[in-house]
């Protein structure tokens, strides 16, 4: 590790001082621990475009594009706190990078839920961990859509995603909400999962989860629906993510099952590990060709990606847990400034589920702790060498502090530790201009510096992430922690 560079980043980041929060509208709650700023209300008017300060290194030549991220950013009205981190209203952050500079802006997605609750100045809509107010009218899932989980760019059109409702289209420059995206008239209001899978040619596969009945979208790079099929899983698991290979779709049924559809959903989820973790493998070209595989019962939120080797074996990168976390209690604690390890957070292990051509399946763990596994987008669904993820703990604080790069070829991993005063978020691959190999890439990720009270964006070179960022920028304020993002090259 390059301690000189890391020390320099720490010193420069800290020099801005925690007082920066006060003048920029992020509503840190008095009496809360320092990390709770990651779960504080963002300014309701959003963040107008503002240049970030270069605090270390320089942006590489050719690094040009826009980094979008989404996450919950409204958690309390007065003394009332939302029932779960997952139920905060979505705010999309936008960081335009190029010419050596970074400019940040952010806006809430103007969902029905956000508009109604801001008008009433109280929580109304039911959600993942929120019971909701009986007076709140719920005619469709989009009345409770928080639009807070991820973003998807399709043919120049930007969308904020949630797992149980429609995609919401935003202006990619101003982040102004344009409205619900209807992919095809007969699919109006159909859920659009927050983990679409984008093939290297731009073809998008995604799920519409509605209990045991799951719709499968195939969307072309222009945004047209090529097909929509339904499958019945025979059970209603918590489905947050899934996987594809070049030839197959892989729906993963974890034994965390919904036994009734009454909000808050988290209370309706039952953990039945004895039922195993099942994978439904569907042939993309003939969806009647389906087979099941099974491994020991584990919980998960995220896959990295999957691929098939020459023998026909399927490999799925996945962050596995021995049991679910972020269930009842988890998530609410964070809003209220409490951190309960094991409830609010647990150690996921980057693992690989391998399903042999004959159907036998097994789990191989790398032993590397972490979450938010991500792969190079040009190799999604294909054989590849790397998976990036974030992990590591600071004592007494939630969140990750480290970015890791798993090298499946060598079986080893490299890491960069941002330190105890920072909370790291998902890091994405950005292909270098003209780069041909998977290795010709950078990683980009946001980090909340809780020592200085500033949000940062860092660029690392895949050639050696342990050397630390090649460029680091800090905003003069913080914005709340989020979930997922996308990078749109210029
Ligand atoms: Fe996710």
Boltz pocket constraint, residues with backbone or C-beta under 6 A from the ligand:
constraints:
  - pocket:
      binder: B
      contacts: [[A, 149], [A, 194], [A, 195], [A, 240], [A, 241], [A, 301], [A, 302], [A, 483], [A, 484]]
      max_distance: 6.0
